[in-house]
């Protein structure tokens, strides 16, 4: 089984002087990156981080986030990714479930969530929880310079690295591997026994929790996926092999789950400037593309990039590979990509938070199969096994997450029921629809059953449902349909007074990533059959005109 951190550090040992990471105009070699990761790991252990300690993690993608996250995992801690934009109520619920002993955040986030600035953040649409006081008795870490609002005794990333380097020097070398580093081996113990002990400890550590990622959920029942070092290592190594990562390949992405496989494969990972979005500043983003050989993008982001290049074709870069993930990849987008980049290889990745990747498709083969029944999502990666039960796809393998945080340790995941209807045609996995209701927005899976009871419970709402309206690139535009308890309309409308009231109440009540593109009032929800079950397809048809032109997100 591949250990996540050991795989990155092994790349550093193979090519220590090669460039590993570039961001904000500065590059770090593999030697420097490994030194920083090991120093943070040693510094955290010296400050008292213990095996299994959860660390609530809110640091934006960047070099500090990479070093801190890998250092935490190497020290034996558990990175709990926490999105501050989820809204204060949901954020508090997630923090309560994770029960962190440490909080790691950027200095700017401590400042923005402190007393004087919280109202300003709220006026700008951010319901931030007060980071400095969120978790009682927590140890605090900060990335960035000291700013007002940072807890008095918060440890800076720089101090951690300096302390870790001194500690490593006092012990006569690198102290890698978390608990392994603290193992005392008597002077008379043979090297073989020492190496055997380290191997056993590393194997145990591979199975230890390393990462918690929150998915769709509510304040009453937040849902979090728990991965181990081993499950992450297996999945990310499969990703690196499947998309063609090789030493020295220049990879552009702001996603840790793409950049870390790049590091495992010895590639040169470049991160765009923080907050740089191809839709907001297309020409600035295209500057980053100029030197890239591999680009990772969600389908919606690639659509924006292609539109920008249509306007400025002279800026078209010489990409070698485009990797698409996070949402279905449809033939129209593939055709546009191949037309803009005639010699490019396209890899479409199918996976989910619990097991990533599952299958990887070649874009040319996928396009050639257009018109055939189902969505051909490619060959299963080596670490994944699949079976079909009652048309539903079930998955297992070493890349499968340990389970869901609220259900562990009693109910670990042995197999994942995906909710996808599928068949296996030769060596290809073919999706044929959903066995359960789910929409996809960007890289987020949205399960309407989690949110509809909350919306239906709002004052003035008699009934409520969510619909997903697919756009041209495979994303779903999300519409909330409500039936007013008083003065229902005679037909679908966005002008009913209840529409504005529901849109106003939803932020902070449901996950920010699920806020609808439109809210529509109906006289009644469409239902069918003897059981009067919600007809979600008919509902999508009714509300589609309200987002056909690109509706603004409610709230």
C-alpha positions as CSV (number, residue, x, y, z in Angstrom):
1,X,0.0,0.0,0.0
2,X,1.3,3.5,-0.9
3,X,1.7,5.9,2.0
4,X,0.8,9.4,1.0
5,X,3.6,11.4,2.7
6,X,6.2,8.8,2.1
7,X,5.4,8.9,-1.6
8,X,6.0,12.6,-1.8
9,X,9.2,12.4,0.2
10,X,10.4,9.6,-2.0
11,X,10.1,11.9,-5.0
12,X,12.3,14.4,-3.1
13,X,14.9,11.8,-2.5
14,X,15.0,10.8,-6.2
15,X,15.2,14.3,-7.6
16,X,16.1,16.7,-4.8
17,X,17.2,19.6,-7.0
18,X,14.3,19.4,-9.5
19,X,11.6,22.1,-9.2
20,X,8.6,20.9,-7.1
21,X,6.3,23.8,-6.6
22,X,5.9,27.3,-8.1
23,X,3.5,29.9,-6.7
24,X,3.4,33.7,-6.6
25,X,6.6,33.9,-8.8
26,X,8.7,31.7,-6.5
27,X,9.8,28.1,-6.9
28,X,10.8,25.5,-4.3
29,X,12.9,22.5,-5.1
30,X,11.9,19.0,-4.0
31,X,14.8,19.2,-1.4
32,X,13.4,22.5,0.1
33,X,9.8,21.2,0.0
34,X,10.7,18.0,1.8
35,X,12.8,20.0,4.3
36,X,9.8,22.2,5.1
37,X,7.4,19.3,5.4
38,X,9.7,17.5,7.8
39,X,10.4,20.6,9.8
40,X,6.7,21.3,10.3
41,X,6.1,17.7,11.3
42,X,8.9,17.8,13.8
43,X,7.8,21.2,15.1
44,X,4.2,20.0,15.6
45,X,5.4,17.0,17.6
46,X,7.6,19.1,19.7
47,X,4.6,21.4,20.5
48,X,2.5,18.4,21.6
49,X,0.6,17.2,18.6
50,X,-0.3,13.6,19.3
51,X,-1.2,10.7,17.0
52,X,-4.8,11.1,15.8
53,X,-5.2,14.8,16.8
54,X,-7.8,16.5,14.5
55,X,-6.6,19.8,13.1
56,X,-9.4,22.1,11.8
57,X,-7.8,23.4,8.6
58,X,-8.8,26.6,6.8
59,X,-5.8,27.7,4.7
60,X,-6.4,28.5,1.1
61,X,-4.5,26.5,-1.6
62,X,-0.9,27.7,-1.7
63,X,2.6,26.7,-0.6
64,X,1.8,27.2,3.1
65,X,-1.3,25.0,2.8
66,X,0.7,22.2,1.0
67,X,3.5,22.2,3.6
68,X,1.2,22.5,6.6
69,X,-1.2,19.8,5.5
70,X,1.5,17.3,4.6
71,X,3.4,18.2,7.8
72,X,0.3,17.6,9.9
73,X,-0.2,14.2,8.3
74,X,3.4,13.3,8.6
75,X,3.3,14.1,12.3
76,X,0.4,11.7,12.8
77,X,-2.4,14.4,12.9
78,X,-5.7,14.4,11.0
79,X,-6.4,17.3,8.6
80,X,-10.0,18.3,8.8
81,X,-10.8,20.5,5.8
82,X,-13.2,23.2,6.9
83,X,-14.7,25.7,4.4
84,X,-15.4,29.0,6.2
85,X,-17.8,30.0,3.5
86,X,-20.2,27.3,4.5
87,X,-22.0,29.7,7.0
88,X,-21.5,29.9,10.7
89,X,-24.2,27.5,11.8
90,X,-23.0,24.7,9.5
91,X,-19.4,25.4,10.2
92,X,-20.0,25.1,14.0
93,X,-21.8,21.8,13.4
94,X,-18.9,20.5,11.4
95,X,-16.4,21.6,14.0
96,X,-18.5,20.0,16.7
97,X,-18.5,16.7,14.9
98,X,-14.7,16.8,14.2
99,X,-13.9,17.8,17.8
100,X,-10.5,19.3,16.9
101,X,-7.7,19.8,19.3
102,X,-6.0,22.2,16.9
103,X,-7.2,25.0,14.6
104,X,-5.1,26.1,11.6
105,X,-6.1,29.2,9.7
106,X,-4.8,32.1,7.8
107,X,-4.1,35.3,9.7
108,X,-6.5,37.1,7.4
109,X,-9.3,34.7,8.4
110,X,-8.7,35.3,12.1
111,X,-8.9,39.0,11.4
112,X,-12.1,38.8,9.3
113,X,-13.9,36.6,11.8
114,X,-13.0,38.8,14.8
115,X,-15.5,40.9,16.6
116,X,-15.0,44.3,14.9
117,X,-14.9,42.9,11.3
118,X,-17.5,40.2,11.5
119,X,-20.4,42.6,10.7
120,X,-18.4,43.8,7.6
121,X,-17.9,40.2,6.5
122,X,-21.6,39.5,7.0
123,X,-22.6,42.5,4.8
124,X,-20.4,41.0,2.1
125,X,-22.3,37.7,2.4
126,X,-19.8,35.8,4.6
127,X,-21.2,34.3,7.8
128,X,-17.9,33.6,9.5
129,X,-17.5,31.7,12.8
130,X,-15.2,33.4,15.3
131,X,-12.0,31.4,14.6
132,X,-10.1,32.6,17.6
133,X,-12.7,31.3,20.1
134,X,-14.4,28.6,18.1
135,X,-12.9,25.6,19.8
136,X,-12.5,25.7,23.6
137,X,-8.9,24.8,24.7
138,X,-7.7,24.4,21.1
139,X,-4.1,25.1,20.1
140,X,-3.9,27.6,17.3
141,X,-1.7,27.8,14.2
142,X,-1.5,30.7,11.8
143,X,-0.3,31.0,8.2
144,X,0.8,34.5,7.3
145,X,1.9,37.5,9.3
146,X,0.5,38.4,12.7
147,X,-2.7,40.5,12.4
148,X,-5.3,41.7,14.9
149,X,-7.7,38.9,15.8
150,X,-5.0,36.2,15.8
151,X,-5.0,34.3,19.1
152,X,-2.2,35.5,21.4
153,X,-0.4,32.2,21.6
154,X,-1.0,31.1,18.0
155,X,2.0,29.3,16.5
156,X,3.2,30.7,13.2
157,X,4.1,28.4,10.4
158,X,7.6,30.0,10.3
159,X,8.2,29.3,14.0
160,X,7.1,25.7,13.6
161,X,9.6,25.2,10.8
162,X,12.4,26.9,12.7
163,X,11.8,24.8,15.8
164,X,11.4,21.6,13.7
165,X,14.7,22.2,12.0
166,X,16.5,22.8,15.3
167,X,15.0,19.6,16.7
168,X,16.0,17.6,13.7
169,X,19.6,19.0,14.0
170,X,19.8,18.1,17.6
171,X,18.8,14.5,16.8
172,X,21.3,14.3,14.1
173,X,19.2,14.2,11.0
174,X,15.6,14.1,9.5
175,X,12.9,12.8,11.8
176,X,10.3,11.7,9.4
177,X,7.2,9.6,9.8
178,X,5.3,10.9,12.8
179,X,5.3,8.3,15.6
180,X,8.2,6.4,13.9
181,X,10.5,9.4,14.7
182,X,9.9,9.0,18.4
183,X,10.7,5.3,18.6
184,X,13.8,4.7,20.7
185,X,16.0,1.9,19.3
186,X,18.8,0.6,21.5
187,X,22.3,1.0,20.3
188,X,22.8,-2.8,20.1
189,X,19.7,-3.5,18.0
190,X,20.7,-4.6,14.5
191,X,19.9,-2.4,11.5
192,X,17.6,-5.1,10.1
193,X,15.5,-5.1,13.3
194,X,15.3,-1.3,13.3
195,X,14.2,-1.2,9.7
196,X,11.7,-3.9,10.3
197,X,10.3,-2.0,13.3
198,X,10.0,1.2,11.2
199,X,8.2,-0.8,8.4
200,X,5.7,-2.2,10.8
201,X,5.0,1.3,12.3
202,X,4.7,2.8,8.8
203,X,2.2,0.1,7.8
204,X,0.2,0.8,11.0
205,X,0.3,4.6,10.2
206,X,-0.9,4.0,6.7
207,X,-4.1,2.8,8.1
208,X,-4.5,5.7,10.5
209,X,-6.9,8.6,9.8
210,X,-5.2,11.4,7.9
211,X,-7.9,13.5,6.3
212,X,-11.5,14.5,6.8
213,X,-13.5,16.1,4.0
214,X,-17.0,17.4,4.6
215,X,-19.5,16.7,1.9
216,X,-23.2,17.5,1.6
217,X,-24.9,17.8,4.9
218,X,-27.0,20.0,7.2
219,X,-26.4,21.6,10.6
220,X,-28.2,18.7,12.3
221,X,-26.4,16.0,10.4
222,X,-23.1,17.1,8.9
223,X,-21.5,14.4,6.7
224,X,-17.7,13.9,6.6
225,X,-15.6,11.4,4.7
226,X,-12.5,10.0,6.6
227,X,-9.5,8.9,4.6
228,X,-6.3,7.2,5.8
229,X,-2.7,7.8,4.6
230,X,-3.0,4.5,2.8
231,X,-6.3,5.2,1.0
232,X,-5.2,8.6,-0.1
233,X,-1.8,7.2,-1.2
234,X,-3.5,4.4,-3.3
235,X,-6.0,6.8,-4.9
236,X,-3.5,9.6,-5.7
237,X,-0.9,7.2,-7.1
238,X,-3.6,5.8,-9.4
239,X,-4.5,9.3,-10.4
240,X,-0.8,10.1,-11.2
241,X,-0.4,7.0,-13.3
242,X,-3.7,7.3,-15.1
243,X,-3.3,10.9,-16.3
244,X,0.3,10.4,-17.3
245,X,2.2,12.3,-14.6
246,X,6.0,12.1,-15.2
247,X,9.1,13.7,-13.7
248,X,9.4,17.3,-14.7
249,X,5.9,17.6,-16.2
250,X,4.6,21.1,-15.7
251,X,1.2,20.8,-14.0
252,X,-1.2,23.7,-13.4
253,X,-3.8,23.4,-10.7
254,X,-4.9,24.9,-7.5
255,X,-6.3,21.6,-6.2
256,X,-4.4,19.7,-3.5
257,X,-5.8,16.4,-4.7
258,X,-4.2,17.1,-8.1
259,X,-1.0,18.7,-7.0
260,X,-0.1,16.0,-4.6
261,X,-0.2,13.3,-7.2
262,X,1.9,15.6,-9.3
263,X,4.5,15.7,-6.5
264,X,4.2,11.9,-6.1
265,X,5.1,11.5,-9.8
266,X,8.0,14.0,-9.6
267,X,6.3,16.7,-11.7
268,X,6.6,20.5,-11.4
269,X,3.4,21.8,-9.8
270,X,2.4,25.4,-10.5
271,X,-0.4,27.0,-8.5
272,X,-2.3,30.0,-10.0
273,X,-2.5,33.1,-7.8
274,X,-4.9,32.8,-4.9
275,X,-8.4,33.8,-5.9
276,X,-7.5,33.9,-9.6
277,X,-10.6,32.6,-11.4
278,X,-10.6,32.1,-15.2
279,X,-14.1,33.6,-15.3
280,X,-13.3,36.8,-13.4
281,X,-9.9,37.6,-14.9
282,X,-9.4,35.4,-18.0
283,X,-6.3,37.0,-19.4
284,X,-4.5,36.8,-16.1
285,X,-5.3,33.2,-15.9
286,X,-4.2,32.6,-19.4
287,X,-0.8,33.9,-18.5
288,X,-0.4,30.9,-16.1
289,X,-1.3,28.6,-18.9
290,X,1.5,29.7,-21.1
291,X,4.1,27.4,-19.5
292,X,1.8,24.5,-18.5
293,X,2.0,21.1,-20.1
294,X,-0.9,19.6,-18.1
295,X,-4.0,21.5,-17.0
296,X,-6.6,20.2,-14.5
297,X,-10.0,21.9,-14.7
298,X,-13.6,21.2,-13.9
299,X,-15.7,21.2,-17.1
300,X,-17.2,24.6,-16.2
301,X,-13.7,26.1,-15.8
302,X,-12.5,24.7,-19.1
303,X,-15.6,26.1,-20.8
304,X,-14.6,29.6,-19.5
305,X,-11.0,29.1,-20.6
306,X,-12.1,28.1,-24.1
307,X,-14.3,31.1,-24.4
308,X,-11.4,33.4,-23.3
309,X,-9.2,31.8,-26.0
310,X,-11.9,32.2,-28.6
311,X,-11.5,36.0,-27.9
312,X,-7.7,35.9,-27.8
313,X,-6.6,32.9,-29.9
314,X,-3.0,34.1,-30.0
315,X,-2.8,33.2,-26.3
316,X,-3.5,29.5,-26.9
317,X,-0.9,27.5,-25.0
318,X,0.8,24.3,-26.2
319,X,-0.9,22.0,-23.7
320,X,0.1,18.3,-23.8
321,X,-2.8,17.0,-21.5
322,X,-6.1,18.3,-20.2
323,X,-7.5,16.5,-17.2
324,X,-11.2,17.0,-16.5
325,X,-12.9,16.0,-13.3
326,X,-15.7,16.9,-10.8
327,X,-18.6,16.7,-13.2
328,X,-19.8,14.8,-16.3
329,X,-17.7,15.5,-19.4
330,X,-20.0,15.9,-22.4
331,X,-19.2,15.6,-26.1
332,X,-19.8,19.3,-27.0
333,X,-17.1,20.4,-24.6
334,X,-14.7,17.7,-25.9
335,X,-15.2,18.8,-29.5
336,X,-14.4,22.4,-28.6
337,X,-11.3,21.4,-26.6
338,X,-9.9,19.2,-29.4
339,X,-10.7,22.0,-31.9
340,X,-8.7,24.5,-29.8
341,X,-5.9,22.1,-28.9
342,X,-5.7,19.7,-31.9
343,X,-2.8,17.5,-30.5
344,X,-3.9,17.5,-26.8
345,X,-4.6,14.3,-24.8
346,X,-7.8,14.6,-22.7
347,X,-8.3,12.5,-19.6
348,X,-11.8,12.5,-18.0
349,X,-11.7,11.4,-14.4
350,X,-14.7,9.7,-12.7
351,X,-14.7,9.5,-8.9
352,X,-16.2,10.7,-5.7
353,X,-15.0,11.9,-2.3
354,X,-15.1,8.4,-0.9
355,X,-12.9,6.9,-3.6
356,X,-11.0,9.0,-6.1
357,X,-10.4,8.1,-8.8
358,X,-12.6,5.3,-9.9
359,X,-12.1,5.3,-13.7
360,X,-10.2,7.4,-16.2
361,X,-11.4,7.8,-19.8
362,X,-9.5,8.8,-22.9
363,X,-11.2,11.9,-24.3
364,X,-10.9,10.8,-28.0
365,X,-12.4,7.3,-27.2
366,X,-15.1,9.0,-25.1
367,X,-16.0,11.3,-28.0
368,X,-16.0,8.4,-30.5
369,X,-18.5,6.7,-28.3
370,X,-20.9,9.7,-28.3
371,X,-24.4,8.6,-29.2
372,X,-24.0,5.2,-27.7
373,X,-26.2,4.4,-24.7
374,X,-24.8,5.6,-21.4
375,X,-21.8,7.6,-20.4
376,X,-18.5,5.7,-20.9
377,X,-16.3,6.9,-18.0
378,X,-13.3,4.8,-18.8
379,X,-11.3,1.9,-17.4
380,X,-11.3,1.2,-13.7
381,X,-8.0,2.2,-12.1
382,X,-5.9,-0.7,-10.7
383,X,-6.8,-0.2,-7.0
384,X,-10.6,-0.3,-7.6
385,X,-12.8,-3.3,-7.8
386,X,-16.4,-2.9,-9.0
387,X,-19.5,-5.0,-9.1
388,X,-23.1,-4.3,-10.2
389,X,-26.0,-5.2,-7.9
390,X,-29.5,-4.5,-9.1
391,X,-28.1,-2.1,-11.7
392,X,-26.2,-0.1,-9.0
393,X,-22.5,0.3,-9.0
394,X,-20.7,-0.8,-5.9
395,X,-17.0,-0.1,-5.3
396,X,-14.2,-1.3,-3.1
397,X,-10.4,-1.4,-2.9
398,X,-7.5,0.2,-1.0
399,X,-8.4,3.7,-2.2
400,X,-11.8,3.5,-0.4
401,X,-12.2,5.9,2.5
402,X,-12.3,4.5,6.0
403,X,-15.8,5.6,6.5
404,X,-18.0,8.5,7.6
405,X,-16.9,10.3,10.7
406,X,-20.2,10.1,12.6
407,X,-20.4,6.3,11.9
408,X,-16.8,5.3,13.0
409,X,-15.4,3.2,14.4
410,X,-18.6,1.0,14.6
411,X,-19.4,1.1,10.8
412,X,-16.3,1.3,8.6
413,X,-16.8,1.3,4.8
414,X,-16.2,-2.1,3.3
415,X,-17.9,-1.2,0.0
416,X,-19.4,2.0,-1.4
417,X,-22.9,2.1,-2.9
418,X,-22.5,4.9,-5.4
419,X,-26.1,5.5,-6.4
420,X,-25.0,5.3,-10.0
421,X,-26.7,2.8,-12.4
422,X,-24.0,1.2,-14.4
423,X,-22.8,-1.7,-16.5
424,X,-19.3,-3.0,-17.4
425,X,-18.8,-3.2,-21.2
426,X,-15.5,-5.1,-21.9
427,X,-12.9,-3.1,-20.0
428,X,-15.0,0.1,-19.7
429,X,-17.4,1.3,-17.0
430,X,-20.6,2.7,-18.4
431,X,-22.9,4.9,-16.3
432,X,-26.7,4.7,-17.2
433,X,-28.2,7.3,-14.8
434,X,-28.8,7.7,-11.1
435,X,-30.3,5.1,-8.7
436,X,-31.0,7.9,-6.2
437,X,-31.6,11.6,-6.5
438,X,-28.4,13.7,-6.8
439,X,-27.3,16.8,-8.7
440,X,-23.8,17.9,-9.5
441,X,-22.7,21.5,-9.3
442,X,-19.1,22.1,-10.1
443,X,-17.2,19.5,-8.0
444,X,-20.0,19.1,-5.4
445,X,-22.6,16.3,-5.2
446,X,-25.9,17.7,-4.0
447,X,-28.5,15.4,-2.5
448,X,-31.8,17.2,-2.4
449,X,-33.3,14.9,0.2
450,X,-31.0,16.4,2.8
451,X,-32.2,19.9,2.2
452,X,-35.9,19.7,1.2
453,X,-37.2,19.1,4.7
454,X,-35.4,22.2,6.0
455,X,-36.8,24.4,3.2
456,X,-40.3,22.9,3.6
457,X,-40.1,23.9,7.3
458,X,-39.7,27.6,6.6
459,X,-42.6,29.8,7.6
460,X,-45.1,30.2,4.8
461,X,-43.9,27.2,2.8
462,X,-46.5,24.4,2.3
463,X,-44.2,22.2,0.2
464,X,-40.8,22.4,-1.3
465,X,-38.4,20.5,-3.7
466,X,-35.2,20.9,-5.5
467,X,-34.6,20.4,-9.2
468,X,-31.4,20.2,-11.2
469,X,-31.4,21.7,-14.7
470,X,-28.4,20.5,-16.8
471,X,-26.5,23.2,-18.6
472,X,-24.5,22.8,-21.8
473,X,-21.3,21.5,-20.1
474,X,-22.9,19.0,-17.7
475,X,-23.3,21.0,-14.6
476,X,-26.7,21.2,-12.9
477,X,-28.3,24.6,-12.2
478,X,-30.1,24.2,-8.9
479,X,-33.7,25.5,-8.5
480,X,-35.7,25.5,-5.3
481,X,-39.4,25.2,-5.9
482,X,-41.8,26.2,-3.1
483,X,-45.6,26.0,-2.8
484,X,-46.8,29.0,-0.7
485,X,-49.2,28.1,2.1
486,X,-51.1,31.3,1.4
487,X,-52.0,32.9,-2.0
488,X,-50.4,30.3,-4.2
489,X,-49.7,31.5,-7.8
490,X,-51.7,30.1,-10.7
491,X,-48.4,29.2,-12.5
492,X,-44.7,29.1,-11.9
493,X,-43.3,32.5,-11.0
494,X,-40.3,34.1,-9.4
495,X,-42.3,37.2,-8.5
496,X,-44.3,35.8,-5.5
497,X,-43.3,37.4,-2.2
498,X,-42.4,34.0,-0.7
499,X,-39.6,33.7,-3.3
500,X,-37.6,36.6,-1.9
501,X,-38.2,35.5,1.7
502,X,-37.0,31.9,1.1
503,X,-33.9,33.2,-0.8
504,X,-33.1,35.6,2.1
505,X,-33.3,32.8,4.7
506,X,-31.3,30.1,2.9
507,X,-27.8,31.4,3.4
508,X,-26.5,30.1,6.7
509,X,-29.3,27.5,6.8
510,X,-28.0,25.2,4.2
511,X,-24.5,24.6,2.8
512,X,-23.2,27.6,0.8
513,X,-22.4,25.3,-2.1
514,X,-26.0,24.3,-2.4
515,X,-27.6,27.7,-2.5
516,X,-29.9,27.8,-5.5
517,X,-29.5,29.6,-8.8
518,X,-33.2,30.5,-8.6
519,X,-36.2,30.1,-6.3
520,X,-39.6,29.6,-8.0
521,X,-43.1,29.5,-6.5
522,X,-45.5,26.9,-7.9
523,X,-49.2,26.2,-7.4
524,X,-48.3,22.6,-6.6
525,X,-45.4,20.2,-7.1
526,X,-45.8,17.8,-10.0
527,X,-46.4,14.2,-8.7
528,X,-47.1,11.0,-10.5
529,X,-48.2,7.4,-9.8
530,X,-50.5,5.9,-7.3
531,X,-48.1,6.9,-4.5
532,X,-48.1,10.5,-5.7
533,X,-44.3,10.5,-5.8
534,X,-42.5,13.7,-6.7
535,X,-41.9,13.8,-10.5
536,X,-38.4,15.4,-10.4
537,X,-38.0,15.3,-14.2
538,X,-41.3,17.1,-14.7
539,X,-40.3,19.6,-12.1
540,X,-37.0,20.3,-13.9
541,X,-38.9,21.0,-17.1
542,X,-41.2,23.5,-15.3
543,X,-38.4,25.5,-13.7
544,X,-35.9,25.3,-16.5
545,X,-37.0,28.6,-18.1
546,X,-36.0,30.4,-14.9
547,X,-32.3,29.5,-15.3
548,X,-32.1,29.0,-19.1
549,X,-30.5,32.5,-19.4
550,X,-28.1,32.0,-16.5
551,X,-30.0,32.9,-13.3
552,X,-28.3,34.5,-10.4
553,X,-27.8,32.5,-7.3
554,X,-30.5,33.0,-4.7
555,X,-29.8,35.0,-1.6
